Amino acid sequence: MKVLLIYPEYENTFWNLKKIFKVLGKKAAYPPLGLLTVAAMLPDNWEKKLIDINCQTLKKEHIQWADYVLISSIIGQKQSTKEVVSKVQEIGRHIIAGGSLFTTGCEEFSDIDTLVLGESEEVMPVLIKDIENKNLKKIYSMNKFPAIEKAPIPAWNLINLSYYNSVCIQLSRGCPYNCEFCDVVQLNGRTPRIKSKDQIIAELDSVYKLGWRAGVFFVDDNFIGNKVILKEKILPAIIKWQKERRYPFTLSTQVSINLSDDVRLMEMMTDAGFATVFIGIETPDADGLEECGKYHNINRNLLESVKKIQNMGFEVNAGFILGFDSDKETVFQNQIDFIQKSGIVAAMVGLLNVSPKSRLHNRLKKANRLIDNKNRGNTNTSELFELNFIPKMKASTL
């Protein structure tokens, strides 16, 4: 069996930092972790090739070589995904597609042969059996979240690590919070599922043995979603591993602002080699935070919280959103002032966008405020600069 795995190209926006990576001699920010993990679930006796279009050119002969084509995409890759699907269909290969793009918007891709909706660990054994029996269904999905312990070590051998600015691994899935605009709880659950310390050390080892000696990004929805396990088991193991190898990796991840409340946790993270954290601040205005249900950002001095984290040795990057119903025209200057005073290195400011799996989508649908322009998600790609809902503030002002 020959399987071609394809990772479509990201839209050319400031989120993917293409121009910066060109200067650095890199082709992309991170490897396609989800696709590499799926590749590792396929039988060892199957032939596999992976094309990351952010780094390589997808050629006709690549597609002709394959019996099946697997595609994994997120919303910011939609245009490239459609182009890839068209190319594969012209050659007549069976397409199996998964990832959040398809999970949240499968109705747009009804022409694809097989869709995998949601996480793949429980689905793959059935899918593989059906491939071998040439009896593939249209849709594969599970009504429960799989045990993350079933996730294998990614198939790093399928890519050239030197193309990437940083390697990424995943410790956990899910977030304990439920912000209205975010679809993480719907996609990955509200109770963080976390890998064992042995599992995460094995993943660090796998990258280390390939010669990687640079950044490693933990792609968790919220790295500190389970502080107890993190402090008691995971971080001590990472600290020991890093010390024994003289800190070959500089670590980064995504956290919530309440990291600033736990000095011991911050100390352990810096001891483990974490240097950068990304935080969803969204807005310095309390009304906006109340509206979107980001309660862990309320009743605190956000500026002081950022400074506490910085004073522990972290570089802080952050995400901000414009377009909440409660936003007044003062919000623009308020955000500028906050960003400048905070010393946040990379401030990623974007317009509010409605994901179909979010609570925000349900609220705005009831209020008849959704715009059917096929722009979906909460990522500012070139396709998503137009709002996909009717805002309270004039759209021209936003």
C-alpha positions as CSV (number, residue, x, y, z in Angstrom):
1,M,0.0,0.0,0.0
2,K,1.3,3.4,-1.0
3,V,0.1,6.5,1.0
4,L,0.9,10.1,0.2
5,L,0.4,12.5,3.1
6,I,-0.1,16.1,2.1
7,Y,0.0,19.2,4.3
8,P,-1.4,22.3,2.4
9,E,0.1,25.7,2.4
10,Y,-0.8,28.4,4.9
11,E,-2.2,31.7,3.8
12,N,0.5,34.4,3.4
13,T,-0.2,36.5,6.6
14,F,1.8,37.9,9.5
15,W,0.8,34.8,11.4
16,N,3.0,32.5,9.4
17,L,6.1,34.9,9.4
18,K,7.2,33.7,6.0
19,K,9.5,36.6,5.3
20,I,11.2,36.3,8.6
21,F,11.9,32.6,8.0
22,K,13.3,33.3,4.6
23,V,15.9,35.5,6.3
24,L,16.6,32.8,8.8
25,G,17.1,30.2,6.1
26,K,13.9,28.3,7.1
27,K,10.9,27.4,5.1
28,A,8.2,27.1,7.8
29,A,7.5,27.6,11.5
30,Y,6.6,24.1,12.6
31,P,6.4,20.6,11.1
32,P,2.8,19.1,10.5
33,L,2.6,17.4,13.9
34,G,-0.9,16.0,13.4
35,L,-0.1,14.5,10.0
36,L,3.1,13.0,11.3
37,T,1.2,11.5,14.2
38,V,-1.3,9.9,11.8
39,A,1.5,8.6,9.6
40,A,3.0,6.8,12.7
41,M,-0.4,5.0,13.1
42,L,-0.2,3.5,9.6
43,P,1.1,-0.1,9.3
44,D,4.9,-0.4,9.1
45,N,4.7,-2.3,5.8
46,W,2.9,0.5,4.0
47,E,5.0,2.9,1.9
48,K,4.6,6.5,3.0
49,K,5.7,9.9,1.6
50,L,4.9,13.3,3.1
51,I,4.8,16.5,1.2
52,D,4.5,19.8,3.2
53,I,3.6,22.3,0.6
54,N,5.0,25.1,2.9
55,C,8.4,23.6,2.2
56,Q,8.1,21.5,-1.0
57,T,6.4,21.5,-4.3
58,L,3.6,19.0,-4.8
59,K,4.2,17.3,-8.1
60,K,1.9,15.3,-10.4
61,E,4.2,12.2,-10.0
62,H,3.8,12.3,-6.2
63,I,0.1,11.8,-6.6
64,Q,0.4,9.2,-9.3
65,W,2.7,7.2,-7.1
66,A,0.1,6.8,-4.3
67,D,-2.8,4.5,-3.9
68,Y,-4.4,6.8,-1.3
69,V,-3.9,10.5,-0.4
70,L,-4.2,11.7,3.2
71,I,-4.7,15.5,3.7
72,S,-4.7,17.3,7.0
73,S,-5.7,20.9,7.2
74,I,-6.7,23.8,9.5
75,I,-8.8,26.8,8.6
76,G,-5.8,28.9,7.5
77,Q,-5.0,26.4,4.8
78,K,-8.4,26.3,3.2
79,Q,-7.5,27.8,-0.2
80,S,-4.5,25.6,-0.7
81,T,-6.5,22.6,0.5
82,K,-9.1,23.2,-2.3
83,E,-6.3,23.4,-4.8
84,V,-4.7,20.1,-3.6
85,V,-8.1,18.3,-3.6
86,S,-8.6,19.5,-7.2
87,K,-5.2,18.2,-8.3
88,V,-5.7,14.8,-6.7
89,Q,-9.2,14.4,-8.1
90,E,-7.9,15.1,-11.6
91,I,-5.5,12.1,-11.2
92,G,-8.2,10.0,-9.6
93,R,-6.8,9.0,-6.3
94,H,-9.0,8.3,-3.2
95,I,-8.7,11.2,-0.8
96,I,-8.9,10.8,3.0
97,A,-9.1,14.2,4.8
98,G,-9.0,15.2,8.4
99,G,-8.1,18.1,10.7
100,S,-10.1,21.0,12.1
101,L,-10.9,22.5,8.7
102,F,-13.0,19.4,7.9
103,T,-14.3,18.8,11.4
104,T,-15.7,22.3,11.7
105,G,-16.8,22.7,8.0
106,C,-17.3,19.3,6.4
107,E,-20.3,20.5,4.4
108,E,-17.9,22.5,2.2
109,F,-16.0,19.4,1.3
110,S,-18.8,17.0,0.3
111,D,-16.8,16.0,-2.8
112,I,-14.0,14.4,-0.8
113,D,-14.1,10.6,-0.8
114,T,-13.6,10.1,3.0
115,L,-13.6,12.5,5.9
116,V,-12.2,11.9,9.4
117,L,-14.0,14.2,11.8
118,G,-12.4,14.8,15.2
119,E,-9.4,13.1,16.7
120,S,-8.0,10.1,15.0
121,E,-6.6,7.7,17.6
122,E,-9.8,5.6,18.0
123,V,-10.7,5.9,14.3
124,M,-7.5,4.8,12.7
125,P,-7.7,1.0,13.4
126,V,-11.1,0.9,11.7
127,L,-10.0,3.1,8.9
128,I,-6.9,1.0,8.2
129,K,-8.9,-2.2,8.1
130,D,-11.4,-0.6,5.7
131,I,-8.5,0.5,3.4
132,E,-7.1,-3.0,3.4
133,N,-10.6,-4.4,2.6
134,K,-11.2,-1.6,0.0
135,N,-14.4,-0.8,1.9
136,L,-14.0,2.8,2.9
137,K,-16.9,4.8,4.3
138,K,-17.7,8.4,3.6
139,I,-17.3,9.6,7.2
140,Y,-15.4,8.3,10.2
141,S,-15.9,9.9,13.6
142,M,-16.1,9.1,17.3
143,N,-18.6,10.4,19.9
144,K,-15.9,10.5,22.7
145,F,-12.5,12.0,23.1
146,P,-9.7,9.3,22.8
147,A,-7.1,8.6,25.4
148,I,-4.1,10.7,24.4
149,E,-1.9,7.9,25.6
150,K,-2.7,6.1,22.4
151,A,-0.9,8.8,20.4
152,P,2.4,7.4,18.9
153,I,5.7,9.2,18.5
154,P,5.4,11.2,15.3
155,A,7.0,9.8,12.2
156,W,9.8,12.4,12.0
157,N,11.6,10.3,9.4
158,L,9.2,11.5,6.8
159,I,10.3,15.1,6.8
160,N,13.5,17.2,6.7
161,L,13.7,18.9,10.1
162,S,16.1,21.5,8.9
163,Y,13.2,23.1,6.9
164,Y,11.6,24.2,10.2
165,N,12.3,27.0,12.7
166,S,11.1,24.9,15.6
167,V,9.9,21.4,16.3
168,C,6.6,20.9,18.0
169,I,5.3,18.2,20.3
170,Q,2.1,17.9,22.3
171,L,1.7,17.1,26.0
172,S,-2.1,17.5,26.4
173,R,-5.3,18.3,24.6
174,G,-8.2,20.3,26.0
175,C,-8.6,23.4,28.1
176,P,-10.4,23.9,31.4
177,Y,-11.8,27.3,30.3
178,N,-14.7,27.9,27.9
179,C,-14.2,31.3,26.2
180,E,-17.3,32.0,24.0
181,F,-15.3,32.6,20.8
182,C,-13.1,29.5,21.1
183,D,-13.9,26.1,19.8
184,V,-11.2,24.2,21.7
185,V,-13.7,22.8,24.3
186,Q,-16.0,21.5,21.5
187,L,-13.0,20.0,19.6
188,N,-10.8,18.8,22.4
189,G,-12.8,18.8,25.6
190,R,-12.8,20.9,28.8
191,T,-10.9,18.3,30.9
192,P,-7.3,18.3,29.7
193,R,-6.1,14.9,28.7
194,I,-2.4,14.6,29.4
195,K,0.3,12.2,28.3
196,S,2.5,10.3,30.8
197,K,5.9,11.5,31.7
198,D,7.4,8.4,29.9
199,Q,5.5,9.3,26.8
200,I,6.7,12.9,26.6
201,I,10.3,12.0,27.4
202,A,10.2,9.4,24.6
203,E,9.1,12.1,22.2
204,L,11.8,14.5,23.4
205,D,14.3,11.6,22.9
206,S,13.0,10.9,19.4
207,V,13.8,14.5,18.3
208,Y,17.1,14.6,20.1
209,K,18.4,11.4,18.5
210,L,17.7,13.0,15.1
211,G,20.2,15.7,15.9
212,W,17.7,18.6,16.7
213,R,19.3,21.2,18.9
214,A,17.0,24.2,18.9
215,G,13.4,25.3,19.8
216,V,10.7,22.9,20.8
217,F,7.1,24.3,20.9
218,F,4.5,22.5,23.1
219,V,1.4,23.0,21.1
220,D,-1.1,22.3,23.9
221,D,-4.3,24.3,24.0
222,N,-3.3,25.3,27.5
223,F,0.0,23.9,28.8
224,I,-1.0,24.6,32.5
225,G,-4.5,23.1,32.2
226,N,-3.6,20.4,34.8
227,K,-1.1,22.1,37.2
228,V,-1.0,19.2,39.6
229,I,0.2,16.6,37.2
230,L,2.5,19.2,35.5
231,K,4.3,20.0,38.8
232,E,4.3,16.6,40.3
233,K,5.3,14.4,37.3
234,I,5.8,16.1,33.9
235,L,8.1,19.1,34.7
236,P,10.4,17.2,37.1
237,A,11.0,14.6,34.3
238,I,11.7,17.3,31.7
239,I,14.0,19.2,34.1
240,K,16.0,16.0,34.7
241,W,16.1,15.2,30.9
242,Q,17.3,18.7,30.0
243,K,19.9,18.8,32.7
244,E,21.4,15.4,31.7
245,R,21.8,16.7,28.1
246,R,22.9,20.2,29.0
247,Y,19.7,21.8,27.8
248,P,19.6,21.0,24.1
249,F,16.2,22.5,23.6
250,T,14.7,25.9,24.2
251,L,11.1,25.4,25.1
252,S,8.0,27.5,24.4
253,T,4.2,27.0,24.8
254,Q,0.7,28.5,25.2
255,V,-0.6,29.2,28.7
256,S,-3.4,31.2,30.4
257,I,-2.6,34.4,32.3
258,N,-3.1,32.7,35.7
259,L,0.4,31.3,35.3
260,S,1.4,34.5,37.0
261,D,-0.3,33.4,40.2
262,D,1.9,30.3,40.7
263,V,5.5,31.2,41.4
264,R,6.5,27.6,41.9
265,L,5.1,26.6,38.5
266,M,7.0,29.4,36.8
267,E,10.2,28.4,38.5
268,M,9.8,24.8,37.4
269,M,9.0,25.9,33.8
270,T,12.1,28.0,33.6
271,D,14.2,25.2,35.2
272,A,12.8,23.0,32.4
273,G,14.0,25.4,29.8
274,F,10.8,27.3,28.9
275,A,11.8,30.7,27.6
276,T,8.6,31.9,25.8
277,V,4.9,31.7,26.5
278,F,2.0,32.8,24.4
279,I,-1.1,34.1,26.3
280,G,-4.6,34.9,25.1
281,I,-5.1,38.3,26.6
282,E,-7.8,39.3,24.0
283,T,-8.6,42.8,25.4
284,P,-7.6,45.0,28.4
285,D,-11.3,46.1,28.6
286,A,-13.2,44.3,31.4
287,D,-16.5,44.4,29.5
288,G,-15.0,42.6,26.6
289,L,-13.6,39.9,28.8
290,E,-16.9,39.5,30.6
291,E,-18.7,39.2,27.3
292,C,-16.5,36.5,26.0
293,G,-16.4,34.5,29.2
294,K,-12.7,34.9,29.8
295,Y,-13.2,35.0,33.5
296,H,-9.7,34.0,34.4
297,N,-8.5,37.4,32.9
298,I,-11.0,39.4,35.0
299,N,-10.5,40.8,38.5
300,R,-6.8,41.1,38.0
301,N,-4.4,43.7,36.8
302,L,-3.4,42.2,33.5
303,L,-0.4,44.5,33.1
304,E,1.0,43.4,36.5
305,S,0.3,39.7,35.6
306,V,2.3,40.0,32.4
307,K,5.1,41.8,34.3
308,K,5.2,39.0,36.9
309,I,5.7,36.4,34.2
310,Q,8.3,38.5,32.4
311,N,10.2,39.0,35.7
312,M,10.5,35.2,36.1
313,G,12.5,35.2,32.9
314,F,9.8,34.5,30.2
315,E,9.4,36.3,26.9
316,V,5.6,37.0,26.7
317,N,3.8,37.0,23.3
318,A,0.0,37.5,23.3
319,G,-3.2,37.4,21.2
320,F,-5.7,40.3,21.1
321,I,-9.2,40.5,19.6
322,L,-11.2,43.4,18.2
323,G,-14.9,43.3,17.5
324,F,-16.6,42.3,20.8
325,D,-20.1,43.7,21.1
326,S,-19.0,45.8,24.1
327,D,-16.1,47.4,22.3
328,K,-16.1,51.1,22.1
329,E,-14.0,53.2,19.8
330,T,-11.6,53.7,22.7
331,V,-10.6,50.0,22.5
332,F,-8.1,50.6,19.8
333,Q,-6.0,53.1,21.8
334,N,-6.5,51.0,24.9
335,Q,-5.0,48.0,23.2
336,I,-2.1,50.0,21.8
337,D,-1.4,51.5,25.2
338,F,-1.5,48.1,26.9
339,I,0.8,46.5,24.4
340,Q,3.3,49.3,24.6
341,K,3.3,49.4,28.4
342,S,3.5,45.6,28.8
343,G,6.6,45.0,26.7
344,I,4.9,42.1,24.9
345,V,7.3,41.1,22.1
346,A,4.8,39.8,19.5
347,A,1.2,41.1,19.8
348,M,-1.0,39.3,17.4
349,V,-4.1,41.5,16.9
350,G,-7.0,40.2,14.9
351,L,-10.7,40.7,14.2
352,L,-13.2,38.6,16.0
353,N,-14.3,35.7,13.8
354,V,-17.0,33.1,14.5
355,S,-16.1,29.4,14.5
356,P,-19.1,27.2,13.8
357,K,-18.3,25.0,16.8
358,S,-18.2,27.9,19.3
359,R,-20.8,29.2,21.8
360,L,-20.4,32.5,20.0
361,H,-21.7,30.9,16.8
362,N,-24.8,29.6,18.6
363,R,-25.5,33.0,20.2
364,L,-25.1,35.0,17.0
365,K,-27.1,32.5,15.0
366,K,-30.1,32.9,17.3
367,A,-29.7,36.7,16.9
368,N,-29.6,36.3,13.1
369,R,-26.2,38.1,13.0
370,L,-24.2,35.5,11.1
371,I,-23.0,36.3,7.5
372,D,-22.7,33.4,5.2
373,N,-19.5,34.3,3.5
374,K,-17.6,31.1,4.0
375,N,-15.1,32.9,6.3
376,R,-14.7,30.8,9.3
377,G,-12.3,30.5,12.3
378,N,-10.5,32.8,14.7
379,T,-7.3,33.2,12.7
380,N,-6.6,36.3,10.7
381,T,-5.9,34.9,7.2
382,S,-6.3,36.9,4.0
383,E,-9.6,35.2,3.6
384,L,-10.8,36.2,7.0
385,F,-10.2,39.9,7.0
386,E,-13.9,40.4,6.3
387,L,-16.2,39.8,9.2
388,N,-18.4,36.8,9.2
389,F,-20.9,38.4,11.6
390,I,-22.8,41.7,12.0
391,P,-20.8,43.6,14.6
392,K,-22.2,46.2,17.0
393,M,-19.5,48.7,16.0
394,K,-19.5,49.9,12.3
395,A,-17.6,47.4,10.3
396,S,-15.7,50.2,8.6
397,T,-14.4,51.4,12.0
398,L,-13.2,47.9,12.8
